């Protein structure tokens, strides 16, 4: 197994013959590390290119620019219009393919203008084999992935970023806001703005570093890490304030997913799952589980693989206990329910 320094040497050997490169740069740890690596080898021959897109959260473009200024890397911004493409907006599972196509089209135009022969992007070795339609767009356009080619994993990339003093070395992954829409639900500008505002509130007011506000039309399903779930479920004032704010921006129901945060959770709906007791009425399957955990009375409904659950105030507070949440989630998973959306509006209000 190669050491980190051996992989870095390989990366430098890949970059050096290229002379000049455009780096597809989002400001995340992968693309930032690739950009700095390219600059260390190629100097002014390394140029970052960032999309100004409706699908990126407020402030992301400014954060990306901070790193290029700090390291003295030339930074170009291109305006992309993914939503104008019906194939992107309809939000099929290959949506990311059309997003990358849009970005690479702009980068190819810029490359011709600047007389640059190579376009790069930040795929790492761990991404290979994962469900990433954008990688297909890269292969079709001849876009290179030097991090992956050099065998650099996500942990390797973070280690290099920390070594070089990149502030994003330990930053959580930030997928584009369109990833918050379930596949098949059209991506709209209005929905993107709602998601952006919801997640900004959760970060800036709620104090949650890692968050996803999944957009189910008039319902928001919030994913937080276990410690964040424990804190929110145990704080009735925070729950009420969050629910009131999301109602102001257009959500009729505010829920938290008891399964917690996991990157790419929308992809789970693409997996087949056995639906235990599917011929039985929903109450006949759900009520015994809730009763076994002393969580009755309750109201609930099922939407595909999502259970929307409404409980009294005292039961919500009990779910602040991580072991109880875990046991309940495991029991519901056996029924074919991947998403357990707990309403923040208590049943007894």
C-alpha positions in Angstrom: 0.0 0.0 0.0 1.4 3.4 -1.0 2.0 6.0 1.6 0.5 9.5 1.5 3.8 11.0 0.3 4.1 8.4 -2.4 0.6 9.1 -3.6 1.4 12.9 -3.6 4.5 12.2 -5.7 2.3 10.3 -8.2 -0.2 13.2 -8.2 2.6 15.7 -9.0 3.8 13.4 -11.8 0.3 13.4 -13.3 0.0 17.2 -13.1 3.4 18.3 -14.2 3.2 17.5 -18.0 -0.2 19.2 -18.3 1.3 22.7 -18.1 -1.9 24.6 -17.7 -5.2 23.3 -16.3 -8.7 24.4 -15.4 -9.9 22.9 -12.1 -13.6 22.5 -11.5 -13.7 24.1 -8.1 -16.6 24.2 -5.6 -14.7 25.2 -2.6 -15.1 21.8 -0.9 -12.1 19.9 0.4 -11.6 17.7 -2.7 -11.5 20.5 -5.3 -9.6 22.8 -3.0 -6.9 20.3 -2.4 -6.7 19.5 -6.1 -6.4 23.3 -6.9 -3.6 23.8 -4.4 -1.8 20.7 -5.6 -2.0 22.0 -9.2 -0.8 25.4 -8.2 2.2 23.9 -6.2 3.2 22.1 -9.4 2.1 24.4 -12.2 2.1 27.9 -10.5 0.1 30.3 -12.6 -0.9 27.5 -14.9 -3.5 26.4 -12.4 -6.9 28.2 -12.8 -10.0 27.5 -10.7 -13.4 27.6 -12.3 -16.5 27.9 -10.1 -20.2 27.7 -11.1 -22.5 30.5 -10.0 -25.6 28.4 -9.7 -29.0 28.6 -8.1 -28.4 25.1 -6.7 -25.6 26.3 -4.4 -26.2 27.6 -0.9 -25.9 31.2 0.0 -22.3 32.1 0.8 -20.7 29.1 -0.9 -19.3 31.2 -3.8 -17.8 33.7 -1.3 -16.2 30.9 0.8 -14.7 29.4 -2.3 -13.2 32.7 -3.4 -11.5 33.1 0.0 -9.3 30.1 -0.5 -8.2 31.1 -4.0 -7.3 34.6 -2.7 -5.4 33.1 0.3 -3.3 30.8 -2.0 -3.1 33.3 -4.9 -4.8 31.0 -7.4 -6.5 32.6 -10.4 -10.3 32.2 -10.0 -12.9 32.4 -12.8 -16.7 32.3 -12.2 -19.1 31.0 -14.8 -22.9 31.5 -14.7 -24.6 28.1 -15.1 -28.3 27.6 -15.8 -29.1 24.0 -14.9 -32.8 24.6 -14.3 -33.2 25.7 -17.9 -32.5 22.1 -18.9 -35.7 20.0 -18.6 -33.6 16.8 -18.2 -32.0 18.4 -15.1 -35.2 20.0 -13.7 -37.2 16.7 -13.9 -34.8 15.3 -11.3 -34.3 11.8 -12.4 -31.6 9.8 -10.6 -29.0 10.9 -13.2 -29.6 14.6 -12.5 -26.0 15.2 -11.6 -25.0 14.1 -15.1 -26.7 17.1 -16.6 -25.3 19.4 -13.9 -21.7 18.3 -14.7 -22.5 18.6 -18.5 -23.5 22.2 -17.9 -20.3 23.0 -16.0 -18.0 21.2 -18.3 -19.6 23.0 -21.3 -18.7 26.3 -19.8 -15.2 25.1 -18.8 -14.6 23.9 -22.4 -15.5 27.3 -23.7 -13.2 29.0 -21.3 -10.4 26.5 -22.0 -10.6 27.4 -25.7 -10.4 31.1 -24.9 -7.4 30.7 -22.6 -5.7 28.0 -24.8 -5.8 25.5 -21.9 -5.7 21.8 -22.9 -6.7 20.1 -19.6 -9.9 20.2 -17.5 -9.8 18.6 -14.1 -12.3 17.9 -11.3 -12.0 16.6 -7.7 -13.2 13.0 -7.8 -11.1 11.0 -5.3 -10.4 7.3 -5.1 -13.3 6.6 -2.7 -15.8 7.9 -5.2 -15.0 5.3 -7.8 -17.8 2.7 -8.0 -20.2 4.9 -6.0 -23.4 6.1 -7.7 -22.1 9.3 -9.3 -23.7 10.2 -12.7 -21.4 13.2 -12.9 -18.4 10.9 -13.4 -20.0 9.6 -16.6 -20.2 13.2 -17.9 -16.5 13.7 -17.0 -15.5 10.6 -18.9 -17.5 11.6 -22.0 -15.9 15.0 -22.0 -12.3 13.8 -21.3 -12.2 15.6 -18.0 -9.4 14.2 -15.7 -9.6 13.2 -12.1 -6.0 13.3 -10.9 -6.8 12.6 -7.2 -8.5 9.4 -8.1 -5.8 8.5 -10.6 -3.1 9.0 -7.9 -5.1 6.7 -5.5 -5.8 9.5 -3.0 -8.8 8.6 -0.8 -11.0 11.0 1.1 -8.8 10.6 4.2 -5.7 11.3 2.2 -7.2 14.4 0.7 -8.1 15.7 4.2 -4.6 14.9 5.4 -3.1 16.9 2.6 -5.5 19.8 3.0 -4.6 19.9 6.7 -0.9 19.8 5.9 -1.2 22.7 3.5 -3.3 24.8 5.9 -6.6 24.7 4.0 -9.4 25.8 6.3 -11.8 23.3 4.7 -9.7 20.3 5.6 -12.3 19.0 8.1 -15.4 20.7 6.6 -18.4 18.4 6.2 -19.5 17.5 2.6 -21.8 20.1 1.0 -23.8 18.6 -1.8 -25.7 21.0 -4.0 -29.2 22.0 -2.8 -30.9 20.0 -5.6 -29.9 16.9 -3.8 -32.5 17.7 -1.2 -35.3 16.9 -3.6 -36.6 13.3 -3.8 -35.9 11.8 -7.2 -38.9 12.5 -9.5 -39.9 15.7 -7.7 -39.1 18.6 -10.1 -36.3 20.9 -9.0 -37.6 24.5 -8.9 -36.0 27.8 -8.1 -38.6 28.4 -5.3 -37.9 25.1 -3.7 -34.1 25.8 -3.8 -34.6 29.1 -2.0 -36.8 27.4 0.6 -34.1 24.8 1.3 -31.4 27.4 1.4 -33.3 29.5 3.9 -34.1 26.4 6.1 -30.5 25.2 6.2 -29.2 28.7 6.8 -31.5 29.0 9.8 -30.5 25.6 11.2 -26.8 26.6 10.9 -26.9 30.2 12.0 -29.7 30.1 14.6 -29.8 26.5 15.6 -26.0 26.1 15.7 -26.0 22.8 13.7 -22.8 22.4 11.6 -24.0 19.4 9.6 -27.6 19.5 8.3 -29.8 18.6 5.4 -33.3 20.0 4.9 -34.9 17.4 2.5 -37.7 19.0 0.5 -41.0 17.0 0.1 -43.0 19.8 -1.4 -44.9 21.2 1.6 -43.0 19.0 4.1 -39.4 19.6 5.3 -37.6 16.5 6.6 -34.5 17.6 8.5 -31.5 15.4 9.0 -29.1 16.0 11.9 -26.3 13.9 13.4 -27.2 12.0 16.5 -26.0 14.7 18.9 -27.9 17.3 17.0 -31.1 15.3 17.1 -30.7 14.8 20.8 -30.3 18.5 21.4 -33.3 19.5 19.2 -35.7 16.9 20.5 -34.9 17.8 24.0 -35.5 21.6 23.5 -39.2 22.4 23.1 -38.5 26.2 22.5 -36.0 25.4 19.7 -38.5 23.0 18.1 -41.2 25.6 18.2 -39.0 28.4 16.8 -37.8 26.1 14.0 -41.3 25.1 13.1 -42.6 28.7 13.1 -39.7 29.8 10.8 -40.2 27.0 8.3 -43.9 27.7 8.3 -43.1 31.4 7.4 -41.0 30.2 4.4 -43.8 27.9 3.1 -43.6 24.5 4.8 -46.8 23.2 6.2 -45.1 20.4 8.1 -41.7 20.5 9.8 -40.2 17.1 10.6 -36.9 15.6 11.7 -35.7 12.2 10.5 -35.1 9.9 13.4 -32.6 8.0 11.3 -30.4 11.0 11.5 -28.0 12.6 9.0 -26.4 10.6 6.2 -24.9 12.0 3.1 -26.8 10.9 -0.1 -29.8 9.6 1.8 -32.1 10.2 -1.2 -30.2 7.4 -3.0 -31.6 5.0 -0.4 -35.0 5.2 -2.2 -33.4 3.7 -5.3 -32.6 0.5 -3.3 -35.1 -2.4 -3.2 -36.3 -3.3 0.3 -38.5 -6.0 1.6 -41.8 -4.6 2.9 -42.6 -6.9 5.8 -46.4 -7.4 6.2 -47.2 -5.2 3.2 -50.6 -6.8 2.9 -51.6 -5.8 6.5 -53.1 -2.4 7.2 -50.6 0.2 8.3 -51.9 0.5 11.8 -51.6 -3.3 12.3 -47.9 -3.0 11.6 -47.0 0.3 13.2 -49.2 0.3 16.4 -47.5 -2.8 18.0 -44.1 -1.2 17.5 -45.2 2.1 19.0 -46.9 0.3 21.9 -43.8 -1.8 22.6 -41.8 1.5 23.0 -44.6 3.2 25.0 -45.1 5.8 22.3 -48.9 5.7 21.9 -51.1 7.6 21.2 -49.8 8.6 17.8 -50.9 9.7 14.4 -49.1 8.7 11.2 -49.2 8.2 7.5 -47.0 6.5 5.0 -45.6 8.0 1.8 -43.7 5.4 -0.2 -40.7 4.5 2.1 -41.3 7.4 4.5 -43.4 7.3 7.7 -44.7 10.6 8.9 -45.2 10.3 12.7 -46.9 12.7 15.1 -46.5 12.2 18.8 -47.4 14.0 22.1 -44.9 16.4 23.6 -43.8 13.9 26.3 -43.1 11.2 23.7 -41.1 13.6 21.5 -38.9 14.5 24.5 -38.4 10.8 25.2 -37.0 10.4 21.7 -34.1 12.7 22.7 -32.7 9.4 24.1 -30.5 8.0 21.3 -31.0 4.3 22.3 -34.8 4.6 22.0 -34.5 6.3 18.6 -32.1 3.6 17.4 -34.4 0.8 18.5 -37.5 2.4 16.9 -35.7 3.1 13.6 -34.4 -0.5 13.5 -38.0 -1.8 14.1 -39.4 0.4 11.3 -36.7 -0.6 8.9 -37.9 -4.1 9.2 -41.3 -2.8 7.8 -39.6 -1.3 4.7 -39.6 2.3 6.0 -36.3 4.0 5.3 -37.3 7.5 6.5 -39.0 8.2 9.8 -40.2 11.8 9.7 -41.2 13.0 13.2 -43.4 16.1 13.2 -42.2 18.8 15.5 -45.8 20.0 16.0 -46.9 17.8 19.0 -50.1 15.7 18.8 -51.4 17.4 22.0 -51.3 21.0 20.8 
